[in-house]
Amino acid sequence: MSTVPFIPRPLVRVNQWTILLSVILTWITDQPWILAIPLLANLLGLIFNYNPIMKFARRFLKKEPSAYIPEDVGQQKFNSCIAISCLFLGLIGYLTNWSVLAYTFTIMVAVASFIAILGFCIGCFILFQLKRFKHRISNT
């Protein structure tokens, strides 16, 4: 992913589906370690620019990466920070038997992933609002 300044949308979608399905599988099986899959993949993507889920999915792209709708790397890193935080806190909640913490954060990340799959990025909206707020503050 470091060779291009963007991420092809299908790779972002695969990551979103992985987060959503991991949360659902965790709820169904009561196996919180399933949350570690997207958590570690996104953490590796954030720190080392190497998300193994996206790297694996890249093999299945039918066109050149540049032929797909581009997703901004910086925006995706911001979204990953949110997902990592929610997955981590959800995992901690499960491991400590704090059900409220576990379900609060896994529901939040599942809903955000599902809404993103449908086409609205909550993380993008939050980042836009933060930038807008910073701009207002700097101009006063």
Backbone as JSON, one array per atom type, in Angstrom:
{
  "sequence": "MSTVPFIPRPLVRVNQWTILLSVILTWITDQPWILAIPLLANLLGLIFNYNPIMKFARRFLKKEPSAYIPEDVGQQKFNSCIAISCLFLGLIGYLTNWSVLAYTFTIMVAVASFIAILGFCIGCFILFQLKRFKHRISNT",
  "N": [[0.8, -1.2, 0.0], [2.11, 1.15, 0.33], [3.14, 1.92, -2.05], [1.35, 3.29, -3.58], [-0.56, 6.33, -3.47], [-3.09, 5.99, -2.51], [-5.84, 3.87, -1.49], [-7.39, 1.21, -3.09], [-10.93, 1.09, -3.37], [-12.3, -1.51, -3.19], [-10.56, -2.96, -1.51], [-10.7, -1.59, 0.88], [-13.37, -2.08, 1.44], [-13.31, -4.87, 1.87], [-11.87, -4.95, 4.24], [-13.69, -3.6, 5.91], [-15.86, -5.4, 5.85], [-14.59, -7.55, 7.06], [-14.2, -6.61, 9.67], [-16.91, -6.25, 10.47], [-17.99, -8.9, 10.17], [-16.32, -10.29, 11.91], [-17.02, -9.23, 14.4], [-19.72, -10.03, 14.51], [-19.39, -12.84, 14.44], [-18.03, -13.12, 16.86], [-20.05, -12.41, 18.65], [-21.87, -14.5, 18.15], [-20.41, -16.89, 18.63], [-19.26, -16.45, 21.07], [-16.57, -16.1, 21.37], [-14.13, -14.14, 22.06], [-11.56, -13.73, 20.99], [-11.69, -13.68, 18.29], [-12.03, -11.08, 17.59], [-9.47, -10.17, 17.58], [-8.41, -10.59, 15.08], [-9.26, -8.57, 13.04], [-8.37, -6.45, 14.59], [-5.54, -6.74, 14.95], [-4.77, -6.78, 12.25], [-5.52, -4.2, 11.37], [-3.99, -2.68, 13.1], [-1.39, -3.38, 12.29], [-1.56, -2.3, 9.73], [-1.81, 0.4, 10.33], [0.58, 1.01, 11.72], [2.72, -0.16, 10.22], [2.04, 0.15, 7.57], [1.0, -2.14, 6.37], [-1.52, -4.05, 5.93], [-2.61, -7.17, 6.46], [-5.03, -8.31, 5.64], [-5.99, -6.65, 3.6], [-3.81, -6.92, 1.91], [-3.96, -9.64, 1.18], [-6.48, -9.62, -0.07], [-5.93, -8.03, -2.26], [-4.93, -9.67, -4.2], [-7.14, -10.6, -5.52], [-8.2, -8.58, -7.02], [-9.62, -7.53, -10.03], [-8.94, -5.65, -11.85], [-6.45, -3.14, -12.56], [-5.13, -1.52, -9.65], [-5.38, 1.3, -9.81], [-7.64, 1.64, -11.33], [-9.84, 1.54, -9.77], [-12.15, 3.18, -7.5], [-10.54, 5.6, -5.61], [-9.46, 5.55, -2.2], [-8.59, 7.71, 0.37], [-5.47, 7.5, 1.95], [-4.67, 8.7, 4.38], [-7.15, 9.33, 5.52], [-8.15, 6.74, 5.82], [-6.37, 5.74, 7.67], [-7.05, 7.26, 9.89], [-9.66, 6.31, 10.26], [-9.0, 3.66, 10.84], [-7.76, 4.0, 13.31], [-9.96, 4.62, 14.91], [-11.44, 2.22, 14.62], [-9.57, 0.36, 15.65], [-9.41, 1.24, 18.31], [-12.07, 0.8, 19.21], [-12.34, -1.99, 18.76], [-10.29, -2.94, 20.42], [-11.11, -2.03, 22.98], [-13.54, -3.38, 23.1], [-12.61, -6.04, 23.08], [-11.13, -6.05, 25.48], [-13.26, -5.63, 27.21], [-14.67, -8.07, 26.89], [-12.71, -9.9, 27.81], [-12.42, -9.18, 30.47], [-14.87, -9.63, 31.44], [-16.69, -7.52, 31.42], [-19.48, -6.84, 30.35], [-21.01, -4.66, 29.44], [-19.08, -2.84, 28.52], [-17.87, -4.44, 26.55], [-20.02, -5.01, 24.72], [-20.88, -2.41, 24.11], [-18.71, -1.23, 22.67], [-18.23, -3.11, 20.64], [-20.66, -3.09, 19.32], [-20.67, -0.44, 18.44], [-18.47, -0.41, 16.6], [-19.3, -2.34, 14.81], [-21.69, -1.26, 13.79], [-20.67, 1.09, 12.64], [-19.0, -0.03, 10.68], [-20.87, -1.4, 9.1], [-22.5, 0.72, 8.2], [-20.57, 2.1, 6.76], [-20.06, 0.24, 4.75], [-22.45, 0.47, 3.42], [-22.09, 2.95, 2.36], [-21.76, 5.41, 3.72], [-19.38, 7.08, 5.52], [-18.62, 7.16, 8.77], [-16.31, 7.78, 10.23], [-15.03, 9.44, 8.38], [-16.75, 11.62, 8.39], [-16.47, 12.45, 11.05], [-13.75, 13.19, 11.07], [-13.83, 15.27, 9.18], [-15.45, 17.11, 10.58], [-13.79, 17.62, 12.77], [-11.58, 18.86, 11.5], [-12.89, 21.07, 10.49], [-13.67, 22.33, 12.87], [-11.13, 22.9, 13.99], [-10.26, 24.72, 12.07], [-12.1, 26.81, 12.44], [-11.41, 27.57, 15.05], [-8.77, 28.46, 14.68], [-9.2, 30.71, 13.18], [-10.3, 32.57, 14.83]],
  "CA": [[0.0, 0.0, 0.0], [2.95, 2.34, 0.37], [3.56, 2.27, -3.4], [0.35, 4.17, -4.17], [-1.04, 7.28, -2.46], [-4.49, 5.72, -2.19], [-6.2, 2.46, -1.35], [-8.57, 0.92, -3.91], [-12.13, 0.9, -2.55], [-12.61, -2.9, -2.82], [-9.74, -3.4, -0.39], [-11.3, -0.97, 2.07], [-14.62, -2.82, 1.7], [-12.96, -6.17, 2.46], [-11.52, -4.66, 5.63], [-14.93, -3.28, 6.63], [-16.58, -6.66, 6.0], [-13.86, -8.37, 8.04], [-14.54, -6.08, 10.99], [-18.31, -6.56, 10.75], [-18.18, -10.34, 10.34], [-15.61, -10.71, 13.13], [-17.86, -8.86, 15.54], [-20.89, -10.91, 14.51], [-18.92, -14.17, 14.86], [-17.73, -13.05, 18.29], [-21.34, -12.47, 19.36], [-22.49, -15.82, 17.96], [-19.61, -17.98, 19.22], [-18.76, -16.02, 22.38], [-15.11, -16.24, 21.31], [-13.64, -12.77, 21.86], [-10.29, -13.66, 20.27], [-11.98, -13.41, 16.88], [-11.83, -9.63, 17.42], [-8.05, -9.91, 17.4], [-8.07, -10.65, 13.65], [-9.24, -7.22, 12.45], [-7.6, -5.55, 15.45], [-4.13, -6.84, 14.59], [-4.6, -6.39, 10.84], [-5.57, -2.74, 11.27], [-2.83, -2.15, 13.82], [-0.25, -3.52, 11.37], [-1.75, -1.33, 8.66], [-1.56, 1.74, 10.86], [1.98, 1.18, 12.11], [3.69, -0.58, 9.21], [1.44, 0.25, 6.23], [0.83, -3.49, 5.85], [-2.71, -4.7, 6.45], [-2.62, -8.47, 5.79], [-6.34, -8.57, 5.03], [-5.99, -5.94, 2.32], [-2.76, -7.51, 1.06], [-4.52, -10.87, 0.65], [-7.59, -9.28, -0.97], [-5.36, -7.41, -3.45], [-4.75, -10.74, -5.19], [-8.4, -10.87, -6.21], [-8.62, -7.44, -7.84], [-9.69, -7.92, -11.44], [-8.36, -4.57, -12.64], [-5.33, -2.44, -11.92], [-5.61, -0.75, -8.5], [-5.72, 2.67, -10.19], [-8.93, 1.65, -12.02], [-10.9, 1.55, -8.75], [-12.35, 4.43, -6.77], [-9.48, 5.69, -4.6], [-9.75, 5.95, -0.82], [-7.45, 8.43, 0.91], [-4.71, 6.74, 2.94], [-4.75, 9.41, 5.66], [-8.5, 9.13, 6.04], [-8.27, 5.35, 6.23], [-5.6, 5.57, 8.91], [-7.9, 7.83, 10.94], [-10.73, 5.34, 10.48], [-8.38, 2.51, 11.49], [-7.57, 4.36, 14.72], [-11.26, 4.46, 15.57], [-11.75, 0.79, 14.64], [-8.64, -0.28, 16.59], [-9.84, 1.61, 19.66], [-13.32, 0.1, 19.54], [-12.07, -3.43, 18.83], [-9.48, -3.18, 21.61], [-11.95, -1.87, 24.17], [-14.48, -4.49, 23.1], [-11.87, -7.23, 23.48], [-10.87, -5.89, 26.92], [-14.54, -5.86, 27.89], [-14.94, -9.51, 26.92], [-11.72, -10.61, 28.62], [-12.63, -8.82, 31.88], [-16.29, -9.89, 31.73], [-17.46, -6.3, 31.51], [-20.37, -6.99, 29.19], [-21.42, -3.34, 28.92], [-17.95, -2.33, 27.74], [-17.71, -5.31, 25.38], [-21.08, -4.8, 23.74], [-20.91, -1.0, 23.67], [-17.71, -0.94, 21.64], [-18.39, -3.97, 19.46], [-21.83, -2.57, 18.58], [-20.26, 0.8, 17.75], [-17.62, -0.69, 15.44], [-20.11, -3.09, 13.84], [-22.6, -0.31, 13.13], [-19.85, 1.96, 11.78], [-18.57, -0.82, 9.51], [-22.04, -1.66, 8.26], [-22.88, 1.98, 7.56], [-19.53, 2.38, 5.76], [-20.32, -0.66, 3.62], [-23.59, 1.04, 2.71], [-21.66, 4.13, 1.62], [-21.52, 6.61, 4.52], [-18.24, 6.86, 6.41], [-18.75, 7.94, 10.01], [-14.98, 8.3, 10.53], [-14.77, 10.57, 7.48], [-17.56, 12.72, 8.89], [-15.84, 12.93, 12.29], [-12.52, 13.9, 10.7], [-14.23, 16.53, 8.56], [-15.91, 18.01, 11.63], [-12.6, 18.03, 13.54], [-10.84, 19.83, 10.69], [-13.73, 22.28, 10.45], [-13.57, 22.94, 14.19], [-9.78, 23.47, 14.08], [-10.22, 25.89, 11.2], [-12.84, 27.88, 13.13], [-10.62, 28.02, 16.2], [-7.59, 29.19, 14.2], [-9.63, 31.97, 12.56], [-10.9, 33.49, 15.8]],
  "C": [[0.85, 1.27, 0.0], [3.38, 2.77, -1.02], [2.56, 3.2, -4.09], [-0.18, 5.1, -3.09], [-2.51, 7.08, -2.08], [-4.67, 4.21, -2.02], [-7.42, 2.21, -2.23], [-9.78, 0.55, -3.03], [-12.44, -0.58, -2.24], [-11.79, -3.42, -1.65], [-10.24, -2.82, 0.92], [-12.57, -1.72, 2.45], [-14.34, -4.18, 2.34], [-12.61, -5.99, 3.93], [-12.77, -4.37, 6.46], [-15.76, -4.55, 6.86], [-15.91, -7.55, 7.04], [-14.18, -7.91, 9.46], [-15.96, -6.49, 11.36], [-18.51, -8.05, 11.03], [-17.46, -10.87, 11.58], [-16.42, -10.39, 14.38], [-19.07, -9.79, 15.63], [-20.51, -12.32, 14.95], [-18.57, -14.2, 16.34], [-19.02, -13.13, 19.1], [-21.94, -13.88, 19.31], [-21.74, -16.9, 18.73], [-19.15, -17.69, 20.64], [-17.25, -16.27, 22.5], [-14.5, -14.87, 21.02], [-12.34, -12.66, 21.07], [-10.48, -13.45, 18.78], [-11.78, -11.92, 16.59], [-10.37, -9.29, 17.18], [-7.65, -9.9, 15.92], [-8.1, -9.26, 13.02], [-8.44, -6.22, 13.28], [-6.12, -5.56, 15.05], [-3.87, -6.42, 13.15], [-4.59, -4.87, 10.7], [-4.42, -2.08, 12.01], [-1.57, -2.25, 12.97], [-0.35, -2.52, 10.22], [-1.42, 0.09, 9.11], [-0.07, 1.97, 11.12], [2.96, 0.93, 10.97], [3.2, -0.44, 7.77], [1.29, -1.12, 5.57], [-0.36, -4.14, 6.56], [-2.82, -6.05, 5.74], [-3.95, -8.82, 5.13], [-6.4, -7.91, 3.66], [-4.95, -6.53, 1.36], [-3.26, -8.8, 0.42], [-5.61, -10.57, -0.38], [-7.09, -8.67, -2.28], [-5.17, -8.43, -4.57], [-6.0, -10.96, -6.05], [-8.94, -9.68, -7.0], [-8.57, -7.84, -9.31], [-9.07, -6.88, -12.36], [-7.12, -4.04, -11.92], [-5.87, -1.63, -10.74], [-6.05, 0.66, -8.85], [-7.08, 2.76, -10.89], [-10.11, 1.71, -11.04], [-11.02, 2.94, -8.12], [-11.3, 4.5, -5.66], [-10.02, 6.12, -3.23], [-8.47, 6.57, -0.26], [-6.78, 7.65, 2.04], [-4.81, 7.39, 4.32], [-6.11, 9.23, 6.32], [-8.68, 7.7, 6.55], [-7.48, 5.07, 7.5], [-6.37, 6.14, 10.09], [-9.02, 6.84, 11.28], [-10.21, 4.08, 11.19], [-8.15, 2.78, 12.98], [-8.87, 4.17, 15.5], [-11.6, 2.98, 15.7], [-10.86, 0.05, 15.64], [-9.07, 0.0, 18.02], [-11.08, 0.83, 20.08], [-13.1, -1.41, 19.67], [-11.27, -3.77, 20.09], [-10.32, -3.08, 22.87], [-13.01, -2.96, 24.26], [-13.82, -5.78, 23.56], [-11.57, -7.19, 24.98], [-12.15, -6.16, 27.71], [-14.88, -7.34, 27.98], [-13.99, -10.23, 27.87], [-11.87, -10.33, 30.12], [-14.07, -9.06, 32.34], [-17.09, -8.63, 32.03], [-18.35, -6.24, 30.27], [-20.77, -5.64, 28.59], [-20.32, -2.75, 28.05], [-17.81, -3.12, 26.44], [-18.77, -5.01, 24.32], [-21.16, -3.37, 23.25], [-19.95, -0.78, 22.51], [-17.8, -1.87, 20.44], [-19.62, -3.54, 18.65], [-21.43, -1.32, 17.8], [-19.45, 0.49, 16.5], [-18.4, -1.48, 14.39], [-21.05, -2.15, 13.07], [-21.82, 0.6, 12.18], [-19.4, 1.23, 10.53], [-19.73, -1.05, 8.56], [-22.48, -0.4, 7.51], [-21.86, 2.36, 6.49], [-19.7, 1.49, 4.53], [-21.46, -0.13, 2.77], [-23.25, 2.36, 2.01], [-21.45, 5.4, 2.42], [-20.45, 6.31, 5.55], [-18.35, 7.77, 7.63], [-17.4, 8.55, 10.39], [-14.63, 9.5, 9.66], [-15.52, 11.81, 7.95], [-16.93, 13.31, 10.15], [-14.58, 13.72, 11.96], [-12.82, 15.24, 10.05], [-14.65, 17.55, 9.62], [-14.75, 18.5, 12.5], [-11.79, 19.09, 12.79], [-11.58, 21.16, 10.63], [-13.63, 23.04, 11.77], [-12.2, 23.61, 14.37], [-9.66, 24.73, 13.24], [-10.95, 27.08, 11.85], [-12.05, 28.45, 14.3], [-9.44, 28.87, 15.75], [-7.96, 30.53, 13.6], [-10.28, 32.93, 13.56], [-9.88, 34.21, 16.61]]
}
